[in-house]
Amino acid sequence: MDDRCLIMASETTYPPLVNPVAVVSRKFCMPNVVELVVARKHAAIPGGGLLVTDVSGNIVFRVKGSSVSIHEHLILNDAASNAVVSLQQKILTAHRRWQAYSGDSSCPDNLIFMAKKSSLMRIHGTEIDVFLAANTREDACDFKVKGNWLERSCTIYAGHGTIVIAQMHKDHKAQNIALGKDTFGITVYPNVDYALIVALVVILEEINEDTFAGKHSFSCSHP
């Protein structure tokens, strides 16, 4: 089944970007706004990972995790359990960088992007800089995530923080979906790769769980 069949169009309208933001794959770019619902520590995921659905409850992604010696490894799977993005954290690095690879790969040739917590000090909230694989100099980030994770209020920008491409928020349109209490919504703007956005939200979750709780959210429960 085409992944696009799972995504319900939002009634909210935003002007589409002139050039689609396709990082993981162009098939994840929709002409309409995409509304997603994320349930944390969901019982349907072994180890209590993340479950991502559309507003009608159709599964879009599942996130599973495992820990190994010097890498934390998370897999973003689609509804058919195909690996879409592999997220790996280099735990022994100073900034705890996350690297995203295509599918379930960890080969440098399949690197998609790298994300790290900004060096800028923020009293409240978190700021993450994202660099595409080709941006090896890292002079300027390709995407930026800003917001308050505890309030579930975050914005994802293209570039250094000028063009909004997605937002995370407490309110969502799935009150009738029994996903559990710990849920939040993601609004992905038209022509924006929603697999990229979900991957960034997963990284944001891991960074903040590590910061505020002193441990990792769901991935460290695996040997």
N, C-alpha and C positions, 0 to 999 in steps of 0.2 A: 504493500500500500504506500502511496506517495505520502511523505511526512506532512505535506501541506493539508492533506485531508483531515488531519487531527486538529488543526488550528481554527478556532472560531474567530471570526472578525469582530472587532470591537465597534461599538456605536460611536465611540469618541473618534474624532478626526484630527489629524495633525498633518501639516504639509510634508509630503515625502521628500527625502533627500534627493538631490539631483543625481548623485552617484551612489548606488547601493553600497552599504558597508558590508561586504562579504569577506569574512576572514576564515571561518571554519569551512563554509560552503555557501555558494549562492542559493542553493535550494532552501536554505533557512531564512532567506530574505523574502518577506511578504509585502505586497503593495498596500496592505492595511495595517492598522495598529494591532499588535498581538498582546492579549492579556493572558498572563500565566499565573498560576497559583503554586506556591512552594510549601510543602509540608515537611517540617524537620523531624528527624528521628522517627520516620514512619514505619509502622509494623510490617508493611509489605516489602520493605527492603531489609535483607539480611544484615544484621549489625546495626539497624536503625539509621539508614542513610536518608538522603533527600528524595522526595517524590515530587516531580513537576508535572502538572496537568494544565489543560486549558480550562476555561471557566465552566465548561460542561462536564468536567470530570474525566475527560479522555487523557490517558497517560501520554505525556510527550517525552519526558526523560526520567531515568532513574539514576541516582548517583550512589555508587558503592565505593568503599574504601578499604585499604589495608596498609599496614605499616611494615616496612622492612628496615634494615640497618641504618642507612643514612638517607633514605628517601621516604617521604610519605606519598602514597600512590592512590589517586582517586580516578575512577572511570565514569565518564558521562555516557550512559547507554540510552539509545532511543527506545521507543515502545516495543520494538521487536528484539530487544536485547543486543543490538549491534553497537559496538564501541564507536562513539563519535569523537570524543576527545579524551586523552589521557592527561591527567594533571599530576605533576610531581613536584614535591617541595624538597629543596636541598637544605636539609635541617642544619647541617654544620656550617652553612654560610652565614655571614654577619647579618644580612638583611632577610634571611629566610626566603629566598626567591622561589617563586613558583614558575614552572615551565609547562607549557601546554603543547602536546603533540597530537598529530592526526591519528584517529583510531585508538588502538591500544599500544601504539608504538612508544619507544623511548629513544629512537634513533635520532641523532642530531639533524639528519636530512629531513626529518618529518616534523621538526620544530615549527610551531605556528606563532606563538608569542611567549613573552616572559612578563611576569608581573611581580612587583615588589612594593612594600610599604614605602611611602614617600619619606625622604629624609627630613622634610619640614615637620616641625613639632606642632601638634594640634592638641589643645587642652581638651576639646570635646570632639569626638568623631574620629574618622579614619580617612586617610587619603592614600590611594594606590596608583602608582604609575605603571602603565602597560606599554610594552615595546614589541612591535612586530619582529619576526625572526630576522628580516633584512636590516632592521635598525640596530646594527651591532655597536655603533658609537654611543647610542643612548643619550645624545645631546638634548633631545626633546622627545617627550613621550607621544605615542600615537593615540592613546586613550587614557582617560583619567577617571577614577572613581572617587567621589567625595560624599561624605554624609555621616550620619549618626546611626551606627548599627543597632544600638540598644533601642532606639526609637523606630527601627526598621524604615528609616528615611534616608535613602541614598540616591544619588544621581550619577549616571555614567555619561561621560562626554567624549566626543571625538576631538582629537587634538589635545591641547594643553588646558582645556576647560572652557570652551566657548560654545560648542554645538552639542546640545542635549540629544542623546540617542536612546536613552532608556531611564526609567525610574523605578526604584523599589519603594514599596509603601505598605503600611499596615492594612489599609482598607483594600478589599478585593470584591469581586462579584461572584463569589462562590460560597455564600453563606449556607446554601442548601446542600453542599457537598461535605460528606462526613469524612474529612481528612484528618481530623484531630484538632486540638486547640492551638498548637504551635504552627500557625500558617501565616504567610504574608504574600503580597502580590507583586508582580513585575509587569510594568507597562513598557513594551518594546515599540519604538516608533517605526513608521513605514520604511521599508527598504533597508532594515537593519538586521543583521544576522543574529537571530534569537539564540542560537547555540553558543555564540560568543558571549552574549549577555548572561546566559545561565552559567557558563563556565566562570565568568568574572564574579558572579554572585557567590558561587561555591568557594572561590578563593577568598573573597571578602569574609564569608562565614568562618572559614578556617583561621584566618589571621586574627579575627576578633575573638573567637573562642579561645585561641591560644593566649591572647592579650588579657582578656577579662577573667578567664577561668583558670588560667595557668595550665591548660591542657587542651587537647584537640577534641573536637566535638564528637565525631562518630568514627573516625578512621583509626584511632589508636586502640579501639576495642578489639582489633584483629591482631592475632599474633604474627 
